[in-house]
Structure formats: structure tokens, C-alpha cells
């Protein structure tokens, strides 16, 4: 994008060139408003990033599209982007509490009959709770206060005495989605995660929620939106301050540029809002709310082999276990390559342990875990890369922020509440599509429509 000239008069300043900000800016521009988008990074896309590393095209951030993500699917059509189906033929792999590796097809989960029945029973219960929730207003759900005061781990202990059932249910929401241990967030937050995906059943169905990928990478969405906006998008300009009154606001950047506007959209994660100096300060409840949200911790792993050898062994590439360092892994081979790529994830307390190791020891631990799933060939990749979003200055975690226990009912309503001319939003505060690109688009549309 072009560097900034000193612009002093626009209608709307959008802070953040991720999907939320670019969606809002596009919608406002189409309605004839003068808009500028200010991005701290030197690139477009926020938590979407497609890059070539060691000769392999990798999606370092978000990447999947599911059938229920209608806002994203509409945007893909508008931008002329194509998708391809994730490879999923063959058997899946599960490593149980006893350490044994088992393969299975379809929904025939290879656990004891009692564990399977308990998983099914709690899935039905979670679906029922999710059906009672408006994900845009989760604090209004019947029983919300009680669910928000107990950790998801404790709630699960109250539901079943089967440890393996608890561990697997916790896996789908904790390590796999919020990237936090189940004792660190409330049962209400768990229900919100399920409701935002349409149901808990969707979350446990990898063939549904990880259905398709975008040709060329999901970052094509923000890149093409930004291309349409042209020099309205300015990168490398962190916003340092916002002064506001009843008439509008003045937005300052680290380069010394100032933008006078009628409205400001802060399309950044809630954890980044306090990095901006506000004059006057934001109301105390707003500042407090953002102190009770935090990102999870995850390593996204990209491991490439000369061929997708697991397919020859009759495996789909889908593998998971609450008891493995790499808690889930999938065939992530690009549609136009003969090489095989696995994508895997290490999150929450397992990520803590791995990050304390040297890069060499961390790699060895990851490959050993993959070998448990796929066999000895997994120990010999030709390329290995870790996406470490916690090290990104303007993210500092992944995939999204979530509240501590009790925070959702106490502060949740504040997160989309405007303050004077300033409005707030990102995929972190989406209802449907929470922490997904679909949610980012929905929030961007809402922010623009409100203006």
C-alpha cells in the first residue's frame, strides 16, 4: 500500500486492516463516505497471513471455510475467489488415555462403550444449551450467571465421572478453539463457542468445520478488499492516540500524522485497545472489560514431506488426542502440489512446555508426537515451520481473546458499546462466527451499518 500523506479531514478512520476493518471500510466507501484505514503492521490481513517458507506456500493464520459461514462464502463469491475441499479420505487416528493408537472411520469413535455414550450425552446437552443462547448476547441466556461463575473443567466434572469423556469434550473447546486449558474459562464461554458455530455438534465434526480452503490462501480476502480500497489503506502506521468529543475525533499515528474525522472504528482485538492513549480516557468499565480478556496460546505447525505418505497407508490425515503434545493434526496439502503437508496444533499448557525448550528440542517433540499418529516416516520432513502468533507484536496470541471466569456476564455487553464517536469490533466479539473470518465480516458489516 502507499505511504500516508498528511490527511486532516475524512469522515471515518478505521484502525486495523484485518477483515473486520476492511469490510467496514469497503461498505462505508460504497456509501460515499471518505474513509482511511490505518494499519500498524507493514502488511494487510491481521490474523490471516499466507507466505512461502522454505519453498512451501503456508497459511500461517486462519485458513478454513465451513458450510455455515455464509458471510464469508458471500464475500468469496464477491471477490471471485475459489475454494477446494480438504482431503479427508481414509481412516482417522485417535490416541486414547491408555496410550494406544487406534484408527477409525466416520463417527465410530474408538473408545469404550461407556465413554462414547457419555461423549454423546454431553454433546446433546451442549447443543441444548447452545440453542438457548443468542451468541450476540450470551449474558442474557437463562442461567448465564451460574454458568459464568464455574470453570468449564469443573462443569464437566459435574456432568460425568468418565475422565476420557471429559478430556475429549474439553479438547474441542479448550485446546482446539479457545487455546486455553478448560479450567481457565467459564462454562458459559464454552457454550458461547458452541453457539457461535451453530452447535457443539459442528465443533466436534472436523469434516464440517474444516471443510474447505481458499485457492491461494484465505489472506486473499483482505488483500483483495484492500486492493479495491487502494491508497485509502495505509500500512506501517500504528495509531498512538485518539482525542474525541461530541463533534468527532482526532486520530494520531506514530509517524505524527493526524486525521480529523466524525467517526472512528477500532477494528482491533480488545487486548490492543489499551495501547492507544484516549483523551478523555475511556469509561472505567470499558478499560476494565479489556483487562479481563486475553488471547490463548498456540503453536500452529506446518510439516511438509516429499509425498503425503499417510494417504498410501489409508489414512485421512486427521488425527487427535487430548493426551498428545500435538492435540490435533490434518492433511493440509495444497491443491496444486505433489508434496504432502500436515498442519498440527500445540496449545495452552503444552505450548507453555514446548516454548521452554530449544527450537531443536521443540521440533523433536512435535515430530515424535506426529510419529505416534502417522508412523516413523513422520520423523523425516523436508520442511518444518511454526507459526508463533504470540510473538507477533500486534496480535500477541491466537486465535482470539476470551474472558476470564465471570467476565463474560460482567463485561461482555461493553465490548460492542460505542464511546462517543468511537466504535469497537473484531472477530473476538462476534456472535455467529466468533474468532473466525466469517465473524469478522459480520462485525465489520454491523460497524459500518451503525455509522
C-alpha positions as CSV (number, residue, x, y, z in Angstrom):
1,X,0.0,0.0,0.0
2,X,1.1,3.6,-0.4
3,X,2.6,5.5,2.4
4,X,0.5,8.1,4.2
5,X,0.3,11.7,3.2
6,X,-0.8,14.1,5.9
7,X,-4.6,13.8,5.8
8,X,-6.6,16.0,8.1
9,X,-10.2,15.6,7.1
10,X,-12.1,12.3,6.5
11,X,-15.5,11.0,7.5
12,X,-14.3,7.8,9.2
13,X,-11.0,6.5,10.4
14,X,-10.8,2.7,10.6
15,X,-8.0,1.3,12.7
16,X,-6.8,-2.1,11.6
17,X,-6.5,-3.6,8.1
18,X,-7.8,-7.1,9.1
19,X,-11.0,-8.4,7.6
20,X,-13.3,-6.5,10.1
21,X,-11.7,-3.2,9.3
22,X,-11.6,-3.7,5.6
23,X,-15.1,-5.0,5.4
24,X,-16.4,-1.9,7.3
25,X,-14.2,0.4,5.1
26,X,-15.5,-1.1,1.9
27,X,-19.1,-0.8,3.0
28,X,-18.7,2.8,4.1
29,X,-16.8,3.8,0.9
30,X,-19.5,2.3,-1.3
31,X,-22.0,4.6,0.5
32,X,-19.9,7.6,-0.4
33,X,-18.1,8.3,2.8
34,X,-14.4,9.4,2.9
35,X,-12.5,6.6,4.7
36,X,-8.9,5.9,5.7
37,X,-7.7,2.6,7.1
38,X,-4.6,2.8,9.4
39,X,-2.7,-0.4,9.9
40,X,0.2,-0.8,12.4
41,X,1.8,-3.8,10.5
42,X,3.6,-3.5,7.3
43,X,1.2,-6.0,5.7
44,X,-2.5,-6.5,5.2
45,X,-4.7,-9.1,6.8
46,X,-4.2,-9.2,10.6
47,X,-4.5,-12.8,11.7
48,X,-4.7,-14.0,8.1
49,X,-1.3,-14.5,6.5
50,X,-0.2,-16.6,3.6
51,X,3.5,-16.8,2.9
52,X,6.1,-19.1,1.2
53,X,8.5,-20.6,3.6
54,X,11.3,-22.9,2.5
55,X,9.6,-23.2,-0.9
56,X,6.2,-24.2,0.6
57,X,3.1,-22.0,0.5
58,X,1.8,-21.9,4.0
59,X,-1.3,-20.4,5.6
60,X,0.3,-19.1,8.8
61,X,-3.0,-17.9,10.3
62,X,-6.7,-18.7,9.7
63,X,-7.5,-20.9,6.7
64,X,-10.7,-23.0,6.7
65,X,-14.2,-22.3,5.4
66,X,-17.2,-24.2,6.7
67,X,-20.7,-24.5,5.1
68,X,-22.4,-22.4,7.7
69,X,-20.1,-19.4,7.2
70,X,-22.5,-17.6,4.9
71,X,-21.0,-14.2,5.3
72,X,-17.6,-15.5,4.3
73,X,-19.0,-17.5,1.4
74,X,-20.8,-14.4,0.1
75,X,-17.5,-12.4,0.3
76,X,-15.6,-15.2,-1.5
77,X,-18.1,-15.0,-4.3
78,X,-18.0,-11.2,-4.5
79,X,-14.2,-11.3,-4.7
80,X,-14.1,-14.1,-7.3
81,X,-12.2,-16.5,-5.0
82,X,-12.4,-20.3,-5.5
83,X,-12.2,-23.0,-2.8
84,X,-11.1,-26.6,-2.7
85,X,-12.0,-29.4,-0.4
86,X,-9.8,-30.6,2.4
87,X,-8.5,-34.1,1.9
88,X,-10.4,-36.5,4.2
89,X,-10.5,-39.9,2.6
90,X,-9.4,-42.9,4.6
91,X,-9.3,-43.6,8.4
92,X,-8.7,-41.2,11.2
93,X,-6.3,-41.7,14.1
94,X,-7.0,-41.4,17.8
95,X,-4.7,-42.0,20.8
96,X,-6.6,-42.8,23.9
97,X,-5.9,-42.3,27.6
98,X,-4.3,-45.7,27.7
99,X,-1.7,-44.5,25.1
100,X,-2.9,-46.9,22.4
101,X,-3.2,-45.7,18.8
102,X,-6.4,-46.6,17.1
103,X,-7.8,-45.9,13.7
104,X,-11.5,-45.4,12.8
105,X,-13.8,-44.2,10.1
106,X,-16.8,-41.9,10.3
107,X,-18.3,-41.4,13.7
108,X,-17.2,-44.7,15.2
109,X,-15.1,-43.1,17.9
110,X,-12.7,-45.8,19.2
111,X,-13.3,-45.5,23.0
112,X,-15.2,-47.7,25.4
113,X,-18.9,-48.0,25.0
114,X,-19.5,-46.1,28.2
115,X,-17.1,-43.2,27.2
116,X,-18.7,-43.0,23.8
117,X,-22.2,-42.8,25.4
118,X,-21.0,-40.1,27.8
119,X,-19.5,-38.0,25.0
120,X,-22.7,-38.3,23.0
121,X,-24.8,-37.4,26.1
122,X,-22.8,-34.3,26.9
123,X,-22.8,-33.3,23.2
124,X,-26.6,-33.3,23.3
125,X,-26.5,-31.2,26.5
126,X,-24.1,-28.7,25.0
127,X,-26.3,-28.5,21.8
128,X,-29.3,-27.8,24.0
129,X,-27.5,-25.0,26.0
130,X,-26.1,-23.5,22.8
131,X,-29.7,-23.5,21.3
132,X,-30.8,-21.3,24.3
133,X,-28.2,-18.7,23.6
134,X,-28.1,-15.7,21.3
135,X,-24.4,-15.6,20.6
136,X,-24.5,-11.8,20.3
137,X,-25.9,-11.5,23.8
138,X,-24.8,-14.6,25.7
139,X,-25.2,-12.9,29.1
140,X,-29.0,-12.9,28.6
141,X,-29.1,-16.7,28.3
142,X,-31.1,-18.4,31.1
143,X,-28.7,-19.4,33.8
144,X,-25.9,-17.4,32.3
145,X,-24.6,-16.1,35.6
146,X,-24.3,-19.5,37.1
147,X,-22.5,-20.9,34.1
148,X,-20.1,-18.0,34.0
149,X,-19.1,-18.5,37.6
150,X,-17.8,-22.0,37.2
151,X,-14.9,-23.2,35.0
152,X,-15.6,-25.5,32.1
153,X,-13.4,-28.2,33.7
154,X,-15.5,-28.0,36.9
155,X,-18.7,-28.1,35.0
156,X,-17.6,-31.2,33.1
157,X,-16.7,-32.9,36.4
158,X,-20.3,-32.2,37.5
159,X,-21.7,-33.8,34.3
160,X,-19.8,-37.1,34.1
161,X,-17.4,-39.4,36.1
162,X,-15.7,-40.6,32.9
163,X,-12.4,-38.9,32.6
164,X,-11.8,-39.7,29.0
165,X,-15.1,-38.3,28.0
166,X,-14.4,-35.1,29.9
167,X,-10.9,-34.8,28.3
168,X,-12.3,-35.1,24.8
169,X,-15.2,-32.7,25.3
170,X,-12.7,-30.2,26.8
171,X,-10.4,-30.7,23.9
172,X,-12.9,-29.5,21.3
173,X,-13.4,-26.1,23.1
174,X,-10.3,-25.6,25.2
175,X,-7.1,-26.6,23.4
176,X,-8.7,-26.7,19.9
177,X,-10.7,-23.4,19.9
178,X,-10.0,-21.1,22.8
179,X,-6.4,-22.4,23.1
180,X,-6.7,-22.3,26.9
181,X,-6.9,-25.1,29.5
182,X,-10.5,-25.9,30.4
183,X,-10.0,-24.6,34.0
184,X,-9.2,-21.1,32.7
185,X,-12.5,-20.1,31.1
186,X,-16.2,-20.5,32.2
187,X,-18.8,-23.0,31.2
188,X,-20.7,-20.0,29.7
189,X,-17.7,-19.2,27.4
190,X,-17.7,-22.8,26.3
191,X,-21.4,-22.6,25.4
192,X,-20.7,-19.4,23.5
193,X,-18.0,-21.1,21.5
194,X,-20.6,-23.8,20.6
195,X,-23.4,-21.3,19.9
196,X,-21.2,-19.2,17.6
197,X,-20.6,-22.3,15.5
198,X,-24.2,-23.1,15.3
199,X,-23.9,-26.0,17.7
200,X,-21.4,-28.1,19.6
201,X,-22.0,-30.9,17.1
202,X,-20.5,-28.6,14.5
203,X,-17.3,-28.1,16.6
204,X,-16.8,-31.9,17.0
205,X,-17.2,-32.6,13.3
206,X,-13.9,-31.8,11.6
207,X,-15.4,-32.6,8.2
208,X,-17.9,-29.8,8.8
209,X,-15.9,-27.0,10.5
210,X,-12.7,-27.7,8.5
211,X,-14.5,-28.2,5.2
212,X,-12.7,-26.2,2.5
213,X,-9.8,-23.9,1.9
214,X,-9.3,-20.9,-0.5
215,X,-7.2,-21.3,-3.6
216,X,-4.1,-19.1,-2.9
217,X,-4.9,-18.8,0.8
218,X,-7.5,-17.1,2.9
219,X,-5.4,-14.0,3.1
220,X,-6.7,-13.3,-0.4
221,X,-9.9,-12.0,1.2
222,X,-8.3,-9.0,3.0
223,X,-5.7,-8.5,0.2
224,X,-8.5,-8.1,-2.4
225,X,-10.6,-5.9,-0.2
226,X,-7.6,-3.7,0.4
227,X,-6.8,-3.6,-3.4
228,X,-10.3,-2.2,-4.0
229,X,-9.7,0.5,-1.4
230,X,-6.4,1.5,-2.9
231,X,-4.5,4.3,-1.2
232,X,-7.2,4.6,1.4
233,X,-5.3,1.8,3.2
234,X,-2.1,2.9,4.9
235,X,0.3,0.3,6.4
236,X,3.1,0.8,8.9
237,X,1.2,3.5,10.8
238,X,0.4,2.4,14.4
239,X,-2.3,4.6,16.0
240,X,-1.0,6.0,19.2
241,X,-3.8,8.3,20.3
242,X,-7.4,9.3,19.9
243,X,-8.8,12.6,21.2
244,X,-12.6,12.8,20.9
245,X,-15.6,14.9,21.8
246,X,-19.2,15.2,20.8
247,X,-18.3,16.5,17.3
248,X,-15.8,13.8,16.3
249,X,-12.3,12.7,16.9
250,X,-8.6,13.3,16.0
251,X,-6.6,10.2,15.5
252,X,-2.8,10.3,15.8
253,X,-0.2,7.9,14.4
254,X,3.4,7.1,15.4
255,X,4.5,9.0,12.3
256,X,3.0,12.2,13.5
257,X,0.1,12.2,11.1
258,X,-3.3,13.3,12.4
259,X,-6.7,12.5,11.0
260,X,-9.8,14.5,11.9
261,X,-13.0,12.6,11.5
262,X,-16.6,12.2,12.5
263,X,-16.3,8.6,13.5
264,X,-13.6,6.1,14.5
265,X,-13.8,2.3,14.2
266,X,-11.3,0.4,16.3
267,X,-11.2,-2.9,14.4
268,X,-8.5,-4.5,16.5
269,X,-8.5,-7.2,19.2
270,X,-9.8,-5.9,22.6
271,X,-6.3,-6.5,24.1
272,X,-4.8,-3.9,21.8
273,X,-7.3,-1.1,22.7
274,X,-5.5,-0.1,25.9
275,X,-2.3,0.5,23.8
276,X,-4.0,3.7,22.5
277,X,-4.0,6.9,24.6
278,X,-7.5,8.2,24.7
279,X,-8.4,11.8,25.6
280,X,-10.5,11.8,27.6
281,X,-10.0,8.3,29.0
282,X,-12.4,5.6,28.1
283,X,-15.0,5.0,30.8
284,X,-13.7,2.7,33.6
285,X,-16.0,-0.2,32.7
286,X,-14.6,-0.2,29.2
287,X,-11.0,-0.3,30.4
288,X,-11.8,-2.9,32.9
289,X,-13.6,-5.1,30.4
290,X,-10.5,-5.3,28.2
291,X,-8.3,-6.2,31.2
292,X,-10.5,-9.3,31.7
293,X,-9.9,-10.6,28.2
294,X,-6.8,-12.4,27.0
295,X,-5.6,-14.4,24.0
296,X,-4.9,-18.1,24.1
297,X,-1.6,-19.7,23.3
298,X,-1.0,-21.9,20.3
299,X,1.7,-23.1,18.0
300,X,0.5,-23.8,14.5
301,X,2.8,-26.4,12.9
302,X,3.4,-26.8,9.2
303,X,5.3,-30.0,8.4
304,X,6.0,-30.9,4.7
305,X,7.1,-34.3,3.3
306,X,8.1,-35.4,-0.2
307,X,4.7,-37.0,-0.6
308,X,1.5,-37.3,1.5
309,X,2.7,-40.8,2.7
310,X,-0.2,-41.2,5.1
311,X,-2.6,-41.5,2.2
312,X,-0.8,-44.5,0.9
313,X,-1.3,-46.1,4.4
314,X,-5.1,-45.5,4.1
315,X,-5.2,-42.5,6.5
316,X,-7.1,-39.3,6.0
317,X,-4.5,-37.3,7.9
318,X,-7.0,-36.4,10.6
319,X,-5.5,-37.3,14.0
320,X,-6.3,-36.1,17.5
321,X,-5.8,-36.9,21.2
322,X,-6.1,-35.0,24.5
323,X,-3.1,-36.9,25.6
324,X,-0.6,-35.9,22.8
325,X,1.6,-32.9,22.6
326,X,0.1,-32.2,19.2
327,X,-3.5,-32.4,20.1
328,X,-4.8,-32.4,16.5
329,X,-3.4,-32.7,13.0
330,X,-4.8,-32.7,9.5
331,X,-3.8,-33.2,5.9
332,X,-3.0,-29.6,4.7
333,X,-1.6,-30.4,1.3
334,X,-2.0,-27.6,-1.2
335,X,-4.3,-28.3,-4.1
336,X,-1.6,-27.7,-6.6
337,X,1.3,-29.6,-5.0
338,X,2.5,-33.2,-5.0
339,X,4.3,-32.8,-1.7
340,X,2.3,-33.6,1.4
341,X,1.9,-31.1,4.3
342,X,0.5,-31.8,7.7
343,X,-0.9,-29.0,9.9
344,X,-0.9,-29.6,13.6
345,X,-1.5,-27.6,16.8
346,X,0.0,-27.4,20.2
347,X,-1.8,-25.2,22.7
348,X,-2.3,-23.9,26.2
349,X,-0.1,-25.7,28.8
350,X,1.5,-28.0,26.3
351,X,2.6,-24.9,24.4
352,X,4.0,-23.5,27.6
353,X,6.2,-26.5,28.0
354,X,7.3,-26.6,24.4
355,X,8.2,-22.9,24.4
356,X,10.5,-23.5,27.3
357,X,12.6,-25.9,25.1
358,X,15.2,-25.1,22.5
359,X,14.0,-24.9,18.9
360,X,15.7,-28.2,18.2
361,X,14.1,-30.0,21.1
362,X,10.7,-28.4,20.4
363,X,10.9,-29.8,16.8
364,X,11.9,-33.2,18.1
365,X,8.9,-33.3,20.5
366,X,6.5,-32.3,17.7
367,X,7.8,-34.9,15.3
368,X,7.7,-37.6,17.9
369,X,4.0,-36.8,18.5
370,X,3.3,-36.9,14.8
371,X,5.1,-40.2,14.5
372,X,2.7,-41.6,17.2
373,X,-0.2,-40.7,14.8
374,X,1.4,-41.5,11.4
375,X,4.4,-43.7,11.9
376,X,8.1,-43.4,11.6
377,X,8.0,-41.5,8.3
378,X,6.7,-38.5,10.1
379,X,10.2,-38.1,11.7
380,X,11.7,-37.1,8.4
381,X,10.1,-34.0,6.9
382,X,11.7,-31.9,4.3
383,X,10.3,-28.6,5.7
384,X,9.2,-27.6,9.2
385,X,7.8,-24.3,10.4
386,X,6.0,-23.0,13.5
387,X,3.5,-20.1,13.4
388,X,4.1,-18.3,16.7
389,X,1.4,-15.7,16.9
390,X,2.2,-14.9,20.5
391,X,5.4,-13.4,19.2
392,X,3.6,-11.0,16.8
393,X,3.6,-7.5,18.3
394,X,0.2,-6.6,17.1
395,X,-1.5,-9.8,18.0
396,X,0.4,-11.5,20.9
397,X,-1.7,-14.7,20.9
398,X,-4.2,-16.8,19.0
399,X,-6.8,-17.5,17.8
400,X,-9.0,-15.0,19.7
401,X,-9.4,-13.3,23.0
402,X,-11.9,-14.7,25.6
403,X,-13.0,-13.7,29.1
404,X,-11.7,-15.0,32.4
405,X,-14.2,-16.7,34.6
406,X,-17.1,-14.4,35.4
407,X,-16.0,-11.8,32.9
408,X,-18.5,-12.5,30.1
409,X,-21.6,-11.7,32.1
410,X,-19.9,-8.8,33.9
411,X,-18.3,-7.0,30.9
412,X,-19.5,-8.7,27.7
413,X,-22.1,-6.1,26.8
414,X,-19.4,-3.3,26.9
415,X,-17.3,-4.7,24.1
416,X,-19.6,-3.5,21.3
417,X,-20.8,-0.4,23.1
418,X,-19.7,2.8,21.4
419,X,-18.0,5.6,23.3
420,X,-18.9,8.9,21.8
421,X,-17.7,8.7,18.1
422,X,-15.7,5.6,18.7
423,X,-16.9,2.1,18.0
424,X,-15.2,-1.2,18.6
425,X,-15.2,-4.6,16.9
426,X,-13.3,-7.6,15.7
427,X,-13.9,-11.4,15.3
428,X,-13.2,-11.5,19.1
429,X,-16.6,-10.0,19.8
430,X,-18.6,-11.7,17.0
431,X,-21.7,-13.6,17.8
432,X,-22.0,-16.1,14.9
433,X,-18.5,-16.8,13.6
434,X,-16.7,-15.9,16.9
435,X,-12.9,-16.0,16.2
436,X,-13.5,-16.8,12.5
437,X,-13.3,-14.8,9.4
438,X,-17.0,-15.2,9.0
439,X,-17.5,-13.4,12.3
440,X,-15.0,-10.7,11.3
441,X,-17.1,-9.9,8.2
442,X,-20.3,-9.9,10.2
443,X,-18.9,-7.4,12.7
444,X,-17.4,-5.2,10.0
445,X,-20.8,-5.0,8.4
446,X,-22.5,-4.1,11.7
447,X,-20.0,-1.4,12.5
448,X,-20.5,0.2,9.1
449,X,-24.2,-0.1,9.2
450,X,-24.3,1.6,12.6
451,X,-22.5,4.6,11.1
